């Protein structure tokens, strides 16, 4: 994916912005809190149709406006792309690709891809299993876009099943049990599809993460990714049947992909509890870099790469190793600190409140 131009209207701190982007590296420099990440967020939104910062749509609309517009002109695999997204403070916005209404999000995921490196990535290693599940599903969709509909269907069915359990309060008559049987069958089918896709992705990803970790750390450590839910062997429908009494008593669905865990091991020890802060940071970076390299390998084209404030998180050695490991392609990075030696951008913008202005590369050193 290559982005040629970006236009913003009423997006966060930018009332209006037009940005030209070269095919290589673009740097956006400026103080913290000035709006640099907002630009990366807009680029990511164009492709994912959500915020990599976890923000809801109203948050991305400028305080004085009812809606924001993000527009990007680019290309993917030789095909021109014009993506236009309206983000409304209330109600649903609109998305068009090449002047045609986007029918399915999966269609956009099949046309354009983006990789994001952000300071919050450390939480994928350190924090709750939910963040690791989110990482898995976002990566699976980038690799196999049709999985978007599968993940969405699973979430909808899970909500319906769990709502039934809550509403009944542990008291199930014959009709309610029939409904529960129906939701179990549907949830098992779509849940097993999600679990199988996650498992295949983890197997494909592991060698790329190992290679990335060795390059970034300059150590011969071994990284193992484990995704093997307890329900895999017996099947999800059998696991749901075994858990039914507990589900009915507690009013929630206790087994399934929404409860699964991705365990990241470093030298045979769980990294969340046994790795040092530096090792955890390198592992988080290796997950992102490994995914970026896997997507590049499978789609014969690197995703658009967004690097948010990575220099403040990495020492000089890891910074150099990261840039050495990246495949050729377009990248946009933000920084509040001077660019390290060896990082050679094609274009530099300085961020000021509500404005980006092009400056000479020397002003970013």
WOHUSUL-V414733 format. One record per residue. N is the residue number from 1. RES is the residue in one small letter. PHI is phi as a letter, one per 30 degrees, with the letter a starting at -180 (999 if undefined). NEAR is the number of other ideal C-beta (glycine too) atoms within 12 Angstrom. D_LAST is the distance of its C-alpha to the last C-alpha in whole Angstrom. Layout:
n=[N;N]
res=[RES;RES]
phi=[PHI;PHI]
near=[NEAR;NEAR]
d_last=[D_LAST;D_LAST]
//
This chain:
n=[1;2;3;4;5;6;7;8;9;10;11;12;13;14;15;16;17;18;19;20;21;22;23;24;25;26;27;28;29;30;31;32;33;34;35;36;37;38;39;40;41;42;43;44;45;46;47;48;49;50;51;52;53;54;55;56;57;58;59;60;61;62;63;64;65;66;67;68;69;70;71;72;73;74;75;76;77;78;79;80;81;82;83;84;85;86;87;88;89;90;91;92;93;94;95;96;97;98;99;100;101;102;103;104;105;106;107;108;109;110;111;112;113;114;115;116;117;118;119;120;121;122;123;124;125;126;127;128;129;130;131;132;133;134;135;136;137;138;139;140;141;142;143;144;145;146;147;148;149;150;151;152;153;154;155;156;157;158;159;160;161;162;163;164;165;166;167;168;169;170;171;172;173;174;175;176;177;178;179;180;181;182;183;184;185;186;187;188;189;190;191;192;193;194;195;196;197;198;199;200;201;202;203;204;205;206;207;208;209;210;211;212;213;214;215;216;217;218;219;220;221;222;223;224;225;226;227;228;229;230;231;232;233;234;235;236;237;238;239;240;241;242;243;244;245;246;247;248;249;250;251;252;253;254;255;256;257;258;259;260;261;262;263;264;265;266;267;268;269;270;271;272;273;274;275;276;277;278;279;280;281;282;283;284;285;286;287;288;289;290;291;292;293;294;295;296;297;298;299;300;301;302;303;304;305;306;307;308;309;310;311;312;313;314;315;316;317;318;319;320;321;322;323;324;325;326;327;328;329;330;331;332;333;334;335;336;337;338;339;340;341;342;343;344;345;346;347;348;349;350;351;352;353;354;355;356;357;358;359;360;361;362;363;364;365]
res=[x;x;x;x;x;x;x;x;x;x;x;x;x;x;x;x;x;x;x;x;x;x;x;x;x;x;x;x;x;x;x;x;x;x;x;x;x;x;x;x;x;x;x;x;x;x;x;x;x;x;x;x;x;x;x;x;x;x;x;x;x;x;x;x;x;x;x;x;x;x;x;x;x;x;x;x;x;x;x;x;x;x;x;x;x;x;x;x;x;x;x;x;x;x;x;x;x;x;x;x;x;x;x;x;x;x;x;x;x;x;x;x;x;x;x;x;x;x;x;x;x;x;x;x;x;x;x;x;x;x;x;x;x;x;x;x;x;x;x;x;x;x;x;x;x;x;x;x;x;x;x;x;x;x;x;x;x;x;x;x;x;x;x;x;x;x;x;x;x;x;x;x;x;x;x;x;x;x;x;x;x;x;x;x;x;x;x;x;x;x;x;x;x;x;x;x;x;x;x;x;x;x;x;x;x;x;x;x;x;x;x;x;x;x;x;x;x;x;x;x;x;x;x;x;x;x;x;x;x;x;x;x;x;x;x;x;x;x;x;x;x;x;x;x;x;x;x;x;x;x;x;x;x;x;x;x;x;x;x;x;x;x;x;x;x;x;x;x;x;x;x;x;x;x;x;x;x;x;x;x;x;x;x;x;x;x;x;x;x;x;x;x;x;x;x;x;x;x;x;x;x;x;x;x;x;x;x;x;x;x;x;x;x;x;x;x;x;x;x;x;x;x;x;x;x;x;x;x;x;x;x;x;x;x;x;x;x;x;x;x;x;x;x;x;x;x;x;x;x;x;x;x;x;x;x;x;x;x;x;x;x;x;x;x;x]
phi=[999;b;c;d;b;b;b;b;b;h;c;h;d;c;d;a;a;b;b;c;b;d;d;c;c;c;c;c;c;l;d;d;i;c;j;d;d;e;d;d;e;d;d;d;d;e;c;c;i;a;d;d;d;i;d;d;e;e;d;d;d;e;e;c;b;c;a;b;b;c;b;b;c;a;a;b;h;i;c;d;b;b;c;b;b;c;c;c;d;b;i;d;d;b;b;b;b;h;i;c;e;d;d;b;e;d;d;d;d;d;c;b;b;b;c;b;c;b;e;d;e;e;d;d;d;d;c;d;e;e;d;d;d;d;e;e;d;d;d;e;d;d;d;b;e;d;d;e;d;d;d;d;d;d;d;d;d;d;d;d;d;d;d;d;d;d;d;d;h;i;c;c;c;d;d;d;d;d;d;d;e;d;d;d;d;d;d;d;d;d;d;d;d;d;d;d;d;e;d;d;d;d;d;d;d;e;d;d;d;e;d;d;d;d;d;d;d;h;b;c;d;c;c;b;c;c;b;b;e;d;d;e;d;d;j;d;d;d;d;d;d;d;c;e;d;d;d;d;d;c;i;a;c;c;b;k;e;d;c;d;b;c;c;c;c;c;h;i;c;d;d;d;c;c;d;d;e;d;d;d;d;d;d;d;d;d;d;d;d;d;d;e;d;d;d;d;d;d;c;h;a;d;d;e;c;c;c;c;h;d;d;d;c;c;d;d;d;d;d;d;d;d;d;d;d;d;d;d;l;d;b;b;b;c;a;c;c;e;d;d;d;j;c;c;d;d;b;b;c;c;d;b;e;i;b;b;b;d;b;d;e;d;d;c;d]
near=[42;35;41;26;25;43;29;38;26;28;42;36;32;34;22;20;35;23;34;21;38;24;23;23;32;42;43;44;37;32;17;17;16;26;31;40;39;42;41;48;39;46;49;42;42;47;44;39;34;31;32;34;24;20;22;15;27;20;21;39;35;26;15;13;24;19;24;40;34;44;34;45;26;35;24;34;18;12;16;20;33;28;43;30;40;30;38;21;21;13;13;15;27;22;33;23;32;22;15;16;17;29;13;19;25;25;23;35;37;28;34;44;42;46;45;44;46;33;28;27;36;29;23;36;40;25;18;16;25;19;25;35;30;29;39;39;35;37;44;39;36;42;35;30;29;21;32;29;24;28;35;22;23;36;25;18;32;33;20;23;40;26;19;33;34;19;18;24;14;19;15;22;11;9;13;21;19;14;21;31;21;19;33;35;22;27;41;32;23;32;38;29;28;41;41;27;32;41;26;22;34;38;20;26;40;29;21;33;44;30;24;36;44;24;29;39;34;18;20;12;28;23;42;26;38;25;35;19;31;21;31;23;11;17;23;38;24;19;30;37;23;18;29;27;15;18;31;28;17;18;20;25;36;24;33;38;44;32;27;33;26;39;27;42;27;34;21;15;20;25;37;29;15;19;28;19;16;23;31;31;33;40;46;42;41;46;44;46;44;38;41;40;34;37;37;27;20;24;26;14;27;32;45;44;44;44;44;35;30;42;30;21;29;32;20;17;19;32;30;20;28;37;32;17;30;32;24;15;29;37;41;47;45;43;38;27;24;20;30;26;13;17;32;20;34;21;28;34;38;26;33;20;19;22;25;36;20;24;23;15;22;12;17;32;19]
d_last=[28;26;25;25;25;25;27;28;30;31;29;28;26;26;29;28;25;24;22;21;20;19;21;18;15;14;11;12;10;12;14;17;20;19;20;17;20;22;21;21;24;26;25;26;29;30;31;32;34;33;30;28;28;31;32;35;35;36;33;31;33;32;34;36;37;39;37;34;33;30;31;29;30;29;31;32;34;35;36;35;34;34;34;35;35;36;36;39;39;43;44;43;40;40;39;39;38;39;41;43;43;42;45;43;40;41;41;37;36;38;36;32;30;27;25;23;21;21;21;25;26;27;30;31;32;33;35;38;39;39;35;36;38;36;34;37;38;35;34;38;38;35;36;40;40;43;43;42;45;47;44;45;49;49;47;50;53;51;51;55;56;55;56;59;59;58;61;64;63;65;68;68;71;72;70;67;67;68;64;63;64;62;59;59;60;57;54;55;55;51;50;51;49;46;47;47;44;42;44;43;39;39;41;39;35;36;35;32;31;32;30;27;28;29;25;23;25;26;30;33;34;36;35;38;38;42;43;47;48;52;53;52;56;58;57;55;59;60;58;58;62;62;59;61;63;60;59;62;62;58;58;55;54;53;52;50;47;46;46;45;42;40;39;36;38;36;38;41;40;39;35;36;38;37;34;31;28;26;28;29;25;25;28;27;24;27;29;26;25;29;30;27;28;32;32;30;33;36;35;33;30;27;27;24;21;20;17;17;15;16;13;14;18;17;16;14;18;18;15;16;19;19;17;19;22;21;24;23;22;21;18;16;14;13;11;11;8;5;5;7;8;11;10;10;11;14;13;11;13;12;15;17;21;23;20;17;16;14;12;10;7;5;6;4;0]
//
